[in-house]
Amino acid sequence: FVVAIPALPAAKPWMDDGSCPPRQNWTEGQDETLRCSAQGNPRPRLECAKDDGEPFPTGVPRPVTRAHAGTYRCRATNALGVVVRSISVRVDCEWGRGSWGSWVVLGVLGGP
């Protein structure tokens, strides 16, 4: 006996805040993953890159440095279309090890 499984309807790629959060916070020194996935039929191909053009895979844990802070663009493609989503990654640093922000001199100690 044969069971027929209906084919899923064709659909262009799509991503939403749940599958590809637009703001992600990482911690310096921890292993983190760029969280982004796309849906569609046929299954979309997903490619992400940092704003400098350097490819950055999703779903692969990596030790985080301050250099990972920035904007990433993820592009999902299938035969029916293309969708692009931007992700802003913030890297939190331990105070004792420095900060990815700027230092400001608040005052100067001096003699008479």
Biopython code that builds the backbone (N, CA, C, O; Angstrom):
import numpy as np
from Bio.PDB.StructureBuilder import StructureBuilder

atoms = [
    (1, "PHE", "N", (0.828, -1.156, 0.000)),
    (1, "PHE", "CA", (0.000, 0.000, 0.000)),
    (1, "PHE", "C", (0.884, 1.234, 0.000)),
    (1, "PHE", "O", (1.934, 1.255, 0.642)),
    (2, "VAL", "N", (0.463, 2.250, -0.712)),
    (2, "VAL", "CA", (1.255, 3.457, -0.937)),
    (2, "VAL", "C", (0.567, 4.635, -0.249)),
    (2, "VAL", "O", (-0.644, 4.826, -0.360)),
    (3, "VAL", "N", (1.365, 5.408, 0.454)),
    (3, "VAL", "CA", (0.842, 6.612, 1.104)),
    (3, "VAL", "C", (1.327, 7.815, 0.311)),
    (3, "VAL", "O", (2.530, 8.000, 0.126)),
    (4, "ALA", "N", (0.416, 8.610, -0.143)),
    (4, "ALA", "CA", (0.774, 9.819, -0.887)),
    (4, "ALA", "C", (0.928, 10.978, 0.086)),
    (4, "ALA", "O", (0.037, 11.265, 0.886)),
    (5, "ILE", "N", (2.056, 11.625, 0.003)),
    (5, "ILE", "CA", (2.311, 12.803, 0.838)),
    (5, "ILE", "C", (2.206, 14.022, -0.064)),
    (5, "ILE", "O", (2.968, 14.148, -1.023)),
    (6, "PRO", "N", (1.284, 14.912, 0.226)),
    (6, "PRO", "CA", (1.129, 16.081, -0.641)),
    (6, "PRO", "C", (2.374, 16.968, -0.599)),
    (6, "PRO", "O", (3.005, 17.141, 0.444)),
    (7, "ALA", "N", (2.702, 17.516, -1.752)),
    (7, "ALA", "CA", (3.848, 18.424, -1.841)),
    (7, "ALA", "C", (3.489, 19.755, -1.185)),
    (7, "ALA", "O", (2.351, 20.221, -1.260)),
    (8, "LEU", "N", (4.475, 20.344, -0.550)),
    (8, "LEU", "CA", (4.262, 21.670, 0.039)),
    (8, "LEU", "C", (4.171, 22.696, -1.077)),
    (8, "LEU", "O", (4.848, 22.558, -2.096)),
    (9, "PRO", "N", (3.348, 23.719, -0.907)),
    (9, "PRO", "CA", (3.257, 24.747, -1.944)),
    (9, "PRO", "C", (4.569, 25.523, -2.054)),
    (9, "PRO", "O", (5.286, 25.698, -1.070)),
    (10, "ALA", "N", (4.863, 25.976, -3.252)),
    (10, "ALA", "CA", (6.069, 26.772, -3.476)),
    (10, "ALA", "C", (5.935, 28.102, -2.739)),
    (10, "ALA", "O", (4.852, 28.685, -2.680)),
    (11, "ALA", "N", (7.045, 28.573, -2.181)),
    (11, "ALA", "CA", (7.033, 29.846, -1.446)),
    (11, "ALA", "C", (8.392, 30.518, -1.556)),
    (11, "ALA", "O", (9.430, 29.870, -1.423)),
    (12, "LYS", "N", (8.376, 31.823, -1.801)),
    (12, "LYS", "CA", (9.635, 32.568, -1.839)),
    (12, "LYS", "C", (10.239, 32.594, -0.436)),
    (12, "LYS", "O", (9.534, 32.339, 0.540)),
    (13, "PRO", "N", (11.532, 32.900, -0.320)),
    (13, "PRO", "CA", (12.177, 32.912, 0.999)),
    (13, "PRO", "C", (11.580, 33.984, 1.906)),
    (13, "PRO", "O", (11.121, 35.028, 1.444)),
    (14, "TRP", "N", (11.599, 33.701, 3.200)),
    (14, "TRP", "CA", (11.198, 34.704, 4.186)),
    (14, "TRP", "C", (11.942, 34.473, 5.492)),
    (14, "TRP", "O", (12.310, 33.350, 5.836)),
    (15, "MET", "N", (12.152, 35.578, 6.211)),
    (15, "MET", "CA", (12.785, 35.572, 7.535)),
    (15, "MET", "C", (11.995, 36.547, 8.391)),
    (15, "MET", "O", (11.477, 37.542, 7.885)),
    (16, "ASP", "N", (11.901, 36.266, 9.687)),
    (16, "ASP", "CA", (11.228, 37.188, 10.596)),
    (16, "ASP", "C", (12.082, 37.359, 11.854)),
    (16, "ASP", "O", (13.163, 36.780, 11.965)),
    (17, "ASP", "N", (11.582, 38.162, 12.800)),
    (17, "ASP", "CA", (12.354, 38.432, 14.021)),
    (17, "ASP", "C", (12.638, 37.167, 14.817)),
    (17, "ASP", "O", (13.638, 37.101, 15.532)),
    (18, "GLY", "N", (11.779, 36.167, 14.704)),
    (18, "GLY", "CA", (11.996, 34.921, 15.432)),
    (18, "GLY", "C", (13.077, 34.059, 14.802)),
    (18, "GLY", "O", (13.878, 33.447, 15.509)),
    (19, "SER", "N", (13.103, 34.007, 13.476)),
    (19, "SER", "CA", (14.080, 33.158, 12.794)),
    (19, "SER", "C", (15.404, 33.868, 12.541)),
    (19, "SER", "O", (16.429, 33.224, 12.316)),
    (20, "CYS", "N", (15.379, 35.195, 12.577)),
    (20, "CYS", "CA", (16.588, 35.982, 12.297)),
    (20, "CYS", "C", (16.506, 37.286, 13.106)),
    (20, "CYS", "O", (16.192, 38.341, 12.554)),
    (21, "PRO", "N", (16.792, 37.212, 14.424)),
    (21, "PRO", "CA", (16.655, 38.398, 15.283)),
    (21, "PRO", "C", (17.520, 39.568, 14.784)),
    (21, "PRO", "O", (18.710, 39.386, 14.526)),
    (22, "PRO", "N", (16.933, 40.767, 14.646)),
    (22, "PRO", "CA", (17.672, 41.907, 14.108)),
    (22, "PRO", "C", (18.705, 42.494, 15.063)),
    (22, "PRO", "O", (19.606, 43.209, 14.624)),
    (23, "ARG", "N", (18.593, 42.209, 16.359)),
    (23, "ARG", "CA", (19.562, 42.690, 17.356)),
    (23, "ARG", "C", (20.013, 41.500, 18.191)),
    (23, "ARG", "O", (19.199, 40.808, 18.802)),
    (24, "GLN", "N", (21.334, 41.273, 18.208)),
    (24, "GLN", "CA", (21.874, 40.153, 18.969)),
    (24, "GLN", "C", (23.009, 40.662, 19.849)),
    (24, "GLN", "O", (23.869, 41.416, 19.392)),
    (25, "ASN", "N", (23.007, 40.248, 21.108)),
    (25, "ASN", "CA", (24.050, 40.627, 22.059)),
    (25, "ASN", "C", (24.944, 39.428, 22.324)),
    (25, "ASN", "O", (24.472, 38.356, 22.705)),
    (26, "TRP", "N", (26.240, 39.623, 22.117)),
    (26, "TRP", "CA", (27.225, 38.577, 22.361)),
    (26, "TRP", "C", (28.138, 39.034, 23.488)),
    (26, "TRP", "O", (28.193, 40.223, 23.802)),
    (27, "THR", "N", (28.854, 38.098, 24.097)),
    (27, "THR", "CA", (29.791, 38.406, 25.175)),
    (27, "THR", "C", (31.198, 38.031, 24.734)),
    (27, "THR", "O", (31.452, 36.910, 24.293)),
    (28, "GLU", "N", (32.107, 38.992, 24.862)),
    (28, "GLU", "CA", (33.500, 38.756, 24.483)),
    (28, "GLU", "C", (34.051, 37.544, 25.231)),
    (28, "GLU", "O", (33.839, 37.401, 26.435)),
    (29, "GLY", "N", (34.756, 36.676, 24.514)),
    (29, "GLY", "CA", (35.372, 35.503, 25.119)),
    (29, "GLY", "C", (34.475, 34.276, 25.146)),
    (29, "GLY", "O", (34.957, 33.168, 25.383)),
    (30, "GLN", "N", (33.180, 34.451, 24.907)),
    (30, "GLN", "CA", (32.242, 33.322, 24.880)),
    (30, "GLN", "C", (32.106, 32.799, 23.451)),
    (30, "GLN", "O", (32.396, 33.514, 22.492)),
    (31, "ASP", "N", (31.668, 31.559, 23.317)),
    (31, "ASP", "CA", (31.326, 31.031, 21.999)),
    (31, "ASP", "C", (29.905, 31.472, 21.674)),
    (31, "ASP", "O", (28.976, 31.203, 22.435)),
    (32, "GLU", "N", (29.740, 32.143, 20.554)),
    (32, "GLU", "CA", (28.427, 32.637, 20.137)),
    (32, "GLU", "C", (28.166, 32.219, 18.693)),
    (32, "GLU", "O", (29.084, 31.864, 17.954)),
    (33, "THR", "N", (26.892, 32.272, 18.312)),
    (33, "THR", "CA", (26.450, 31.879, 16.980)),
    (33, "THR", "C", (25.600, 32.988, 16.383)),
    (33, "THR", "O", (24.733, 33.540, 17.060)),
    (34, "LEU", "N", (25.841, 33.318, 15.119)),
    (34, "LEU", "CA", (24.955, 34.243, 14.421)),
    (34, "LEU", "C", (23.655, 33.490, 14.164)),
    (34, "LEU", "O", (23.619, 32.526, 13.399)),
    (35, "ARG", "N", (22.587, 33.948, 14.818)),
    (35, "ARG", "CA", (21.307, 33.248, 14.739)),
    (35, "ARG", "C", (20.479, 33.811, 13.581)),
    (35, "ARG", "O", (19.986, 34.937, 13.642)),
    (36, "CYS", "N", (20.341, 33.019, 12.545)),
    (36, "CYS", "CA", (19.510, 33.410, 11.414)),
    (36, "CYS", "C", (19.191, 32.163, 10.598)),
    (36, "CYS", "O", (20.070, 31.350, 10.308)),
    (37, "SER", "N", (17.933, 32.028, 10.240)),
    (37, "SER", "CA", (17.514, 30.951, 9.346)),
    (37, "SER", "C", (16.404, 31.491, 8.457)),
    (37, "SER", "O", (15.747, 32.477, 8.789)),
    (38, "ALA", "N", (16.207, 30.836, 7.331)),
    (38, "ALA", "CA", (15.192, 31.270, 6.373)),
    (38, "ALA", "C", (14.279, 30.100, 6.032)),
    (38, "ALA", "O", (14.689, 28.940, 6.052)),
    (39, "GLN", "N", (13.037, 30.434, 5.719)),
    (39, "GLN", "CA", (12.069, 29.439, 5.295)),
    (39, "GLN", "C", (11.691, 29.719, 3.845)),
    (39, "GLN", "O", (11.897, 30.822, 3.338)),
    (40, "GLY", "N", (11.142, 28.718, 3.194)),
    (40, "GLY", "CA", (10.681, 28.845, 1.817)),
    (40, "GLY", "C", (10.655, 27.471, 1.170)),
    (40, "GLY", "O", (11.153, 26.498, 1.737)),
    (41, "ASN", "N", (10.069, 27.397, -0.028)),
    (41, "ASN", "CA", (10.034, 26.141, -0.769)),
    (41, "ASN", "C", (10.175, 26.459, -2.257)),
    (41, "ASN", "O", (9.280, 27.084, -2.827)),
    (42, "PRO", "N", (11.254, 26.056, -2.894)),
    (42, "PRO", "CA", (12.286, 25.183, -2.352)),
    (42, "PRO", "C", (13.082, 25.865, -1.243)),
    (42, "PRO", "O", (13.101, 27.090, -1.118)),
    (43, "ARG", "N", (13.745, 25.016, -0.436)),
    (43, "ARG", "CA", (14.497, 25.519, 0.711)),
    (43, "ARG", "C", (15.524, 26.557, 0.251)),
    (43, "ARG", "O", (16.315, 26.289, -0.653)),
    (44, "PRO", "N", (15.513, 27.739, 0.873)),
    (44, "PRO", "CA", (16.437, 28.797, 0.455)),
    (44, "PRO", "C", (17.884, 28.517, 0.863)),
    (44, "PRO", "O", (18.159, 27.830, 1.846)),
    (45, "ARG", "N", (18.783, 29.068, 0.078)),
    (45, "ARG", "CA", (20.200, 29.080, 0.424)),
    (45, "ARG", "C", (20.431, 30.365, 1.212)),
    (45, "ARG", "O", (20.014, 31.442, 0.786)),
    (46, "LEU", "N", (21.098, 30.251, 2.367)),
    (46, "LEU", "CA", (21.319, 31.407, 3.240)),
    (46, "LEU", "C", (22.802, 31.722, 3.301)),
    (46, "LEU", "O", (23.619, 30.850, 3.597)),
    (47, "GLU", "N", (23.148, 32.976, 3.021)),
    (47, "GLU", "CA", (24.528, 33.446, 3.115)),
    (47, "GLU", "C", (24.535, 34.735, 3.920)),
    (47, "GLU", "O", (23.743, 35.643, 3.665)),
    (48, "CYS", "N", (25.441, 34.810, 4.901)),
    (48, "CYS", "CA", (25.567, 36.013, 5.723)),
    (48, "CYS", "C", (26.990, 36.543, 5.619)),
    (48, "CYS", "O", (27.939, 35.785, 5.418)),
    (49, "ALA", "N", (27.121, 37.860, 5.759)),
    (49, "ALA", "CA", (28.434, 38.495, 5.721)),
    (49, "ALA", "C", (28.412, 39.717, 6.623)),
    (49, "ALA", "O", (27.377, 40.359, 6.803)),
    (50, "LYS", "N", (29.583, 40.029, 7.191)),
    (50, "LYS", "CA", (29.727, 41.241, 7.994)),
    (50, "LYS", "C", (29.728, 42.433, 7.046)),
    (50, "LYS", "O", (29.930, 42.268, 5.843)),
    (51, "ASP", "N", (29.506, 43.632, 7.576)),
    (51, "ASP", "CA", (29.420, 44.826, 6.741)),
    (51, "ASP", "C", (30.675, 45.076, 5.915)),
    (51, "ASP", "O", (30.627, 45.822, 4.936)),
    (52, "ASP", "N", (31.798, 44.466, 6.291)),
    (52, "ASP", "CA", (33.029, 44.613, 5.513)),
    (52, "ASP", "C", (33.097, 43.612, 4.359)),
    (52, "ASP", "O", (34.085, 43.582, 3.625)),
    (53, "GLY", "N", (32.049, 42.789, 4.192)),
    (53, "GLY", "CA", (31.994, 41.830, 3.098)),
    (53, "GLY", "C", (32.519, 40.446, 3.436)),
    (53, "GLY", "O", (32.391, 39.520, 2.636)),
    (54, "GLU", "N", (33.111, 40.298, 4.622)),
    (54, "GLU", "CA", (33.661, 39.004, 5.034)),
    (54, "GLU", "C", (32.528, 38.017, 5.317)),
    (54, "GLU", "O", (31.695, 38.280, 6.185)),
    (55, "PRO", "N", (32.479, 36.866, 4.591)),
    (55, "PRO", "CA", (31.429, 35.872, 4.856)),
    (55, "PRO", "C", (31.460, 35.410, 6.314)),
    (55, "PRO", "O", (32.528, 35.275, 6.910)),
    (56, "PHE", "N", (30.281, 35.172, 6.875)),
    (56, "PHE", "CA", (30.169, 34.751, 8.267)),
    (56, "PHE", "C", (29.076, 33.696, 8.353)),
    (56, "PHE", "O", (27.901, 34.013, 8.168)),
    (57, "PRO", "N", (29.440, 32.445, 8.631)),
    (57, "PRO", "CA", (28.436, 31.377, 8.652)),
    (57, "PRO", "C", (27.489, 31.485, 9.847)),
    (57, "PRO", "O", (27.861, 31.981, 10.910)),
    (58, "THR", "N", (26.268, 31.016, 9.649)),
    (58, "THR", "CA", (25.297, 30.951, 10.741)),
    (58, "THR", "C", (25.370, 29.571, 11.374)),
    (58, "THR", "O", (25.779, 28.602, 10.735)),
    (59, "GLY", "N", (24.972, 29.494, 12.629)),
    (59, "GLY", "CA", (24.896, 28.201, 13.301)),
    (59, "GLY", "C", (26.226, 27.588, 13.689)),
    (59, "GLY", "O", (26.267, 26.439, 14.131)),
    (60, "VAL", "N", (27.318, 28.329, 13.533)),
    (60, "VAL", "CA", (28.645, 27.812, 13.880)),
    (60, "VAL", "C", (29.170, 28.601, 15.072)),
    (60, "VAL", "O", (29.481, 29.783, 14.925)),
    (61, "PRO", "N", (29.281, 27.985, 16.255)),
    (61, "PRO", "CA", (29.798, 28.707, 17.422)),
    (61, "PRO", "C", (31.245, 29.155, 17.192)),
    (61, "PRO", "O", (32.071, 28.397, 16.683)),
    (62, "ARG", "N", (31.533, 30.409, 17.579)),
    (62, "ARG", "CA", (32.879, 30.979, 17.441)),
    (62, "ARG", "C", (33.215, 31.765, 18.697)),
    (62, "ARG", "O", (32.329, 32.366, 19.305)),
    (63, "PRO", "N", (34.494, 31.769, 19.099)),
    (63, "PRO", "CA", (34.887, 32.627, 20.218)),
    (63, "PRO", "C", (34.779, 34.095, 19.785)),
    (63, "PRO", "O", (35.291, 34.478, 18.733)),
    (64, "VAL", "N", (34.119, 34.898, 20.595)),
    (64, "VAL", "CA", (33.818, 36.283, 20.230)),
    (64, "VAL", "C", (34.915, 37.239, 20.679)),
    (64, "VAL", "O", (35.451, 37.131, 21.782)),
    (65, "THR", "N", (35.235, 38.179, 19.789)),
    (65, "THR", "CA", (36.115, 39.303, 20.115)),
    (65, "THR", "C", (35.342, 40.587, 19.806)),
    (65, "THR", "O", (34.259, 40.543, 19.223)),
    (66, "ARG", "N", (35.904, 41.717, 20.199)),
    (66, "ARG", "CA", (35.256, 43.008, 19.928)),
    (66, "ARG", "C", (35.093, 43.254, 18.436)),
    (66, "ARG", "O", (34.183, 43.967, 18.014)),
    (67, "ALA", "N", (35.977, 42.663, 17.639)),
    (67, "ALA", "CA", (35.917, 42.854, 16.188)),
    (67, "ALA", "C", (34.636, 42.283, 15.579)),
    (67, "ALA", "O", (34.289, 42.624, 14.447)),
    (68, "HIS", "N", (33.931, 41.425, 16.307)),
    (68, "HIS", "CA", (32.682, 40.862, 15.797)),
    (68, "HIS", "C", (31.513, 41.844, 15.890)),
    (68, "HIS", "O", (30.476, 41.615, 15.268)),
    (69, "ALA", "N", (31.654, 42.925, 16.647)),
    (69, "ALA", "CA", (30.577, 43.916, 16.743)),
    (69, "ALA", "C", (30.364, 44.565, 15.378)),
    (69, "ALA", "O", (31.323, 44.851, 14.661)),
    (70, "GLY", "N", (29.111, 44.793, 15.030)),
    (70, "GLY", "CA", (28.824, 45.456, 13.759)),
    (70, "GLY", "C", (27.532, 44.962, 13.138)),
    (70, "GLY", "O", (26.704, 44.326, 13.790)),
    (71, "THR", "N", (27.384, 45.272, 11.863)),
    (71, "THR", "CA", (26.188, 44.893, 11.120)),
    (71, "THR", "C", (26.499, 43.732, 10.188)),
    (71, "THR", "O", (27.517, 43.718, 9.497)),
    (72, "TYR", "N", (25.603, 42.767, 10.187)),
    (72, "TYR", "CA", (25.698, 41.614, 9.301)),
    (72, "TYR", "C", (24.479, 41.625, 8.388)),
    (72, "TYR", "O", (23.389, 42.023, 8.800)),
    (73, "ARG", "N", (24.666, 41.188, 7.148)),
    (73, "ARG", "CA", (23.557, 41.089, 6.211)),
    (73, "ARG", "C", (23.400, 39.626, 5.808)),
    (73, "ARG", "O", (24.353, 38.977, 5.377)),
    (74, "CYS", "N", (22.186, 39.127, 5.958)),
    (74, "CYS", "CA", (21.892, 37.745, 5.590)),
    (74, "CYS", "C", (20.960, 37.759, 4.384)),
    (74, "CYS", "O", (19.954, 38.467, 4.359)),
    (75, "ARG", "N", (21.321, 36.962, 3.392)),
    (75, "ARG", "CA", (20.587, 36.910, 2.124)),
    (75, "ARG", "C", (20.108, 35.484, 1.888)),
    (75, "ARG", "O", (20.909, 34.552, 1.830)),
    (76, "ALA", "N", (18.799, 35.324, 1.755)),
    (76, "ALA", "CA", (18.200, 34.015, 1.478)),
    (76, "ALA", "C", (17.687, 34.021, 0.037)),
    (76, "ALA", "O", (17.007, 34.954, -0.389)),
    (77, "THR", "N", (18.026, 32.962, -0.705)),
    (77, "THR", "CA", (17.684, 32.887, -2.121)),
    (77, "THR", "C", (17.106, 31.520, -2.462)),
    (77, "THR", "O", (17.625, 30.491, -2.030)),
    (78, "ASN", "N", (16.033, 31.517, -3.235)),
    (78, "ASN", "CA", (15.569, 30.286, -3.873)),
    (78, "ASN", "C", (15.066, 30.658, -5.269)),
    (78, "ASN", "O", (15.190, 31.812, -5.680)),
    (79, "ALA", "N", (14.502, 29.701, -5.997)),
    (79, "ALA", "CA", (14.071, 29.934, -7.374)),
    (79, "ALA", "C", (12.973, 30.993, -7.481)),
    (79, "ALA", "O", (12.740, 31.535, -8.561)),
    (80, "LEU", "N", (12.304, 31.289, -6.376)),
    (80, "LEU", "CA", (11.181, 32.225, -6.416)),
    (80, "LEU", "C", (11.519, 33.639, -5.961)),
    (80, "LEU", "O", (10.709, 34.550, -6.127)),
    (81, "GLY", "N", (12.710, 33.835, -5.387)),
    (81, "GLY", "CA", (13.034, 35.184, -4.953)),
    (81, "GLY", "C", (14.205, 35.269, -3.999)),
    (81, "GLY", "O", (14.902, 34.293, -3.723)),
    (82, "VAL", "N", (14.386, 36.482, -3.509)),
    (82, "VAL", "CA", (15.494, 36.817, -2.610)),
    (82, "VAL", "C", (14.953, 37.696, -1.494)),
    (82, "VAL", "O", (14.094, 38.547, -1.726)),
    (83, "VAL", "N", (15.461, 37.488, -0.276)),
    (83, "VAL", "CA", (15.142, 38.379, 0.835)),
    (83, "VAL", "C", (16.440, 38.641, 1.593)),
    (83, "VAL", "O", (17.253, 37.737, 1.789)),
    (84, "VAL", "N", (16.621, 39.897, 2.020)),
    (84, "VAL", "CA", (17.833, 40.296, 2.743)),
    (84, "VAL", "C", (17.417, 40.882, 4.079)),
    (84, "VAL", "O", (16.440, 41.626, 4.171)),
    (85, "ARG", "N", (18.167, 40.538, 5.107)),
    (85, "ARG", "CA", (17.875, 41.035, 6.454)),
    (85, "ARG", "C", (19.172, 41.497, 7.099)),
    (85, "ARG", "O", (20.207, 40.848, 6.949)),
    (86, "SER", "N", (19.122, 42.620, 7.820)),
    (86, "SER", "CA", (20.283, 43.134, 8.555)),
    (86, "SER", "C", (20.193, 42.727, 10.014)),
    (86, "SER", "O", (19.116, 42.713, 10.611)),
    (87, "ILE", "N", (21.354, 42.395, 10.576)),
    (87, "ILE", "CA", (21.448, 42.017, 11.986)),
    (87, "ILE", "C", (22.521, 42.894, 12.621)),
    (87, "ILE", "O", (23.637, 42.989, 12.110)),
    (88, "SER", "N", (22.178, 43.530, 13.730)),
    (88, "SER", "CA", (23.133, 44.333, 14.483)),
    (88, "SER", "C", (23.640, 43.506, 15.664)),
    (88, "SER", "O", (22.863, 43.077, 16.517)),
    (89, "VAL", "N", (24.954, 43.289, 15.699)),
    (89, "VAL", "CA", (25.563, 42.512, 16.783)),
    (89, "VAL", "C", (26.323, 43.460, 17.701)),
    (89, "VAL", "O", (27.187, 44.217, 17.258)),
    (90, "ARG", "N", (25.989, 43.405, 18.981)),
    (90, "ARG", "CA", (26.687, 44.176, 20.014)),
    (90, "ARG", "C", (27.514, 43.188, 20.819)),
    (90, "ARG", "O", (27.032, 42.117, 21.188)),
    (91, "VAL", "N", (28.765, 43.553, 21.090)),
    (91, "VAL", "CA", (29.636, 42.694, 21.890)),
    (91, "VAL", "C", (29.855, 43.353, 23.243)),
    (91, "VAL", "O", (30.417, 44.446, 23.326)),
    (92, "ASP", "N", (29.406, 42.679, 24.310)),
    (92, "ASP", "CA", (29.623, 43.153, 25.675)),
    (92, "ASP", "C", (30.978, 42.659, 26.150)),
    (92, "ASP", "O", (31.308, 41.482, 26.005)),
    (93, "CYS", "N", (31.765, 43.575, 26.723)),
    (93, "CYS", "CA", (33.111, 43.249, 27.188)),
    (93, "CYS", "C", (33.169, 43.369, 28.700)),
    (93, "CYS", "O", (32.476, 44.193, 29.297)),
    (94, "GLU", "N", (33.996, 42.544, 29.309)),
    (94, "GLU", "CA", (34.201, 42.651, 30.754)),
    (94, "GLU", "C", (34.957, 43.941, 31.036)),
    (94, "GLU", "O", (35.918, 44.267, 30.339)),
    (95, "TRP", "N", (34.522, 44.680, 32.064)),
    (95, "TRP", "CA", (35.122, 45.979, 32.365)),
    (95, "TRP", "C", (36.620, 45.877, 32.599)),
    (95, "TRP", "O", (37.376, 46.714, 32.105)),
    (96, "GLY", "N", (37.059, 44.884, 33.330)),
    (96, "GLY", "CA", (38.476, 44.738, 33.632)),
    (96, "GLY", "C", (39.334, 44.451, 32.417)),
    (96, "GLY", "O", (40.546, 44.664, 32.441)),
    (97, "ARG", "N", (38.712, 43.968, 31.358)),
    (97, "ARG", "CA", (39.455, 43.639, 30.147)),
    (97, "ARG", "C", (39.316, 44.726, 29.097)),
    (97, "ARG", "O", (39.843, 44.594, 27.992)),
    (98, "GLY", "N", (38.622, 45.783, 29.426)),
    (98, "GLY", "CA", (38.447, 46.868, 28.470)),
    (98, "GLY", "C", (37.021, 46.936, 27.975)),
    (98, "GLY", "O", (36.166, 46.141, 28.367)),
    (99, "SER", "N", (36.788, 47.880, 27.125)),
    (99, "SER", "CA", (35.454, 48.094, 26.591)),
    (99, "SER", "C", (35.575, 48.405, 25.118)),
    (99, "SER", "O", (36.596, 48.934, 24.679)),
    (100, "TRP", "N", (34.541, 48.083, 24.339)),
    (100, "TRP", "CA", (34.594, 48.386, 22.921)),
    (100, "TRP", "C", (34.185, 49.824, 22.648)),
    (100, "TRP", "O", (34.137, 50.241, 21.491)),
    (101, "GLY", "N", (33.889, 50.592, 23.696)),
    (101, "GLY", "CA", (33.544, 52.004, 23.553)),
    (101, "GLY", "C", (34.780, 52.888, 23.610)),
    (101, "GLY", "O", (35.906, 52.396, 23.542)),
    (102, "SER", "N", (34.571, 54.170, 23.733)),
    (102, "SER", "CA", (35.670, 55.127, 23.796)),
    (102, "SER", "C", (35.969, 55.492, 25.236)),
    (102, "SER", "O", (35.085, 55.470, 26.092)),
    (103, "TRP", "N", (37.225, 55.829, 25.496)),
    (103, "TRP", "CA", (37.627, 56.295, 26.819)),
    (103, "TRP", "C", (37.511, 57.813, 26.853)),
    (103, "TRP", "O", (37.808, 58.485, 25.865)),
    (104, "VAL", "N", (37.078, 58.353, 27.989)),
    (104, "VAL", "CA", (36.943, 59.795, 28.156)),
    (104, "VAL", "C", (37.710, 60.204, 29.405)),
    (104, "VAL", "O", (37.552, 59.585, 30.457)),
    (105, "VAL", "N", (38.552, 61.255, 29.301)),
    (105, "VAL", "CA", (39.274, 61.764, 30.462)),
    (105, "VAL", "C", (38.340, 62.720, 31.195)),
    (105, "VAL", "O", (37.895, 63.722, 30.635)),
    (106, "LEU", "N", (38.049, 62.396, 32.459)),
    (106, "LEU", "CA", (37.109, 63.204, 33.225)),
    (106, "LEU", "C", (37.792, 64.288, 34.045)),
    (106, "LEU", "O", (37.137, 65.247, 34.453)),
    (107, "GLY", "N", (39.060, 64.166, 34.291)),
    (107, "GLY", "CA", (39.751, 65.172, 35.084)),
    (107, "GLY", "C", (41.243, 64.886, 35.104)),
    (107, "GLY", "O", (41.683, 63.807, 34.707)),
    (108, "VAL", "N", (42.015, 65.855, 35.568)),
    (108, "VAL", "CA", (43.462, 65.694, 35.639)),
    (108, "VAL", "C", (43.901, 66.028, 37.052)),
    (108, "VAL", "O", (43.540, 67.071, 37.597)),
    (109, "LEU", "N", (44.689, 65.127, 37.645)),
    (109, "LEU", "CA", (45.238, 65.396, 38.974)),
    (109, "LEU", "C", (46.570, 66.105, 38.801)),
    (109, "LEU", "O", (47.378, 65.720, 37.955)),
    (110, "GLY", "N", (46.803, 67.145, 39.605)),
    (110, "GLY", "CA", (48.059, 67.872, 39.475)),
    (110, "GLY", "C", (48.472, 68.511, 40.777)),
    (110, "GLY", "O", (47.750, 68.468, 41.773)),
    (111, "GLY", "N", (49.639, 69.101, 40.750)),
    (111, "GLY", "CA", (50.173, 69.777, 41.924)),
    (111, "GLY", "C", (49.622, 71.186, 42.058)),
    (111, "GLY", "O", (48.635, 71.545, 41.416)),
    (112, "PRO", "N", (50.278, 71.988, 42.910)),
    (112, "PRO", "CA", (49.787, 73.328, 43.247)),
    (112, "PRO", "C", (49.609, 74.146, 42.065)),
    (112, "PRO", "O", (49.202, 75.303, 42.171)),
]
sb = StructureBuilder()
sb.init_structure("model")
sb.init_model(0)
sb.init_chain("A")
sb.init_seg("    ")
for serial, (resi, resn, name, xyz) in enumerate(atoms, 1):
    if name == "N":
        sb.init_residue(resn, " ", resi, " ")
    sb.init_atom(name, np.array(xyz, "f"), 0.0, 1.0, " ", f" {name:<3s}", serial, name[0])
structure = sb.get_structure()
